[in-house]
Amino acid sequence: MLVIAVSSFWIQQIRLIGPFSPIHVLSILVLVTVPLAVWYAHTIRWLRITAP
């Protein structure tokens, strides 16, 4: 998922706002939310393991 999001920055055929398209907004969203989701899942799992 992250690899596809990064590779989408080289797509230049659809230009709506200067050199950018809606796919670039989605790619930024993926690049932000995937690491957050992994961190959140890891934190919740760690809290469940260490909770008394």
C-alpha positions as CSV (number, residue, x, y, z in Angstrom):
1,M,0.0,0.0,0.0
2,L,2.8,2.4,0.9
3,V,4.8,1.5,-2.3
4,I,1.8,2.2,-4.5
5,A,1.1,5.5,-2.7
6,V,4.7,6.6,-3.2
7,S,4.8,5.5,-6.9
8,S,1.6,7.5,-7.6
9,F,3.5,10.7,-7.3
10,W,5.1,10.0,-10.7
11,I,1.6,9.9,-12.4
12,Q,1.4,13.1,-14.4
13,Q,-1.3,12.4,-17.0
14,I,-4.3,13.8,-15.0
15,R,-3.7,17.4,-14.0
16,L,-6.4,19.3,-12.2
17,I,-4.6,21.6,-9.9
18,G,-1.3,22.5,-11.5
19,P,0.8,19.3,-11.7
20,F,-1.4,17.6,-9.1
21,S,-4.5,15.5,-9.2
22,P,-6.9,13.9,-6.7
23,I,-4.7,10.8,-6.6
24,H,-2.0,12.8,-5.0
25,V,-4.3,13.8,-2.1
26,L,-5.2,10.2,-1.6
27,S,-1.6,9.2,-1.7
28,I,-0.7,11.7,1.0
29,L,-3.7,10.4,3.1
30,V,-2.4,6.9,2.8
31,L,1.2,7.9,3.6
32,V,-0.1,9.5,6.8
33,T,-2.8,7.0,7.9
34,V,-1.0,3.7,7.4
35,P,1.9,4.4,9.8
36,L,-0.6,5.8,12.3
37,A,-2.8,2.7,12.0
38,V,0.3,0.4,12.5
39,W,1.4,2.5,15.5
40,Y,-2.1,2.5,17.0
41,A,-2.5,-1.3,16.5
42,H,0.8,-1.9,18.1
43,T,0.1,0.4,21.1
44,I,-3.3,-1.2,21.8
45,R,-1.8,-4.7,21.6
46,W,1.0,-3.7,23.9
47,L,-1.4,-2.2,26.4
48,R,-3.5,-5.4,26.4
49,I,-0.5,-7.5,27.0
50,T,0.9,-5.4,29.9
51,A,-2.4,-4.6,31.5
52,P,-3.0,-6.3,34.9
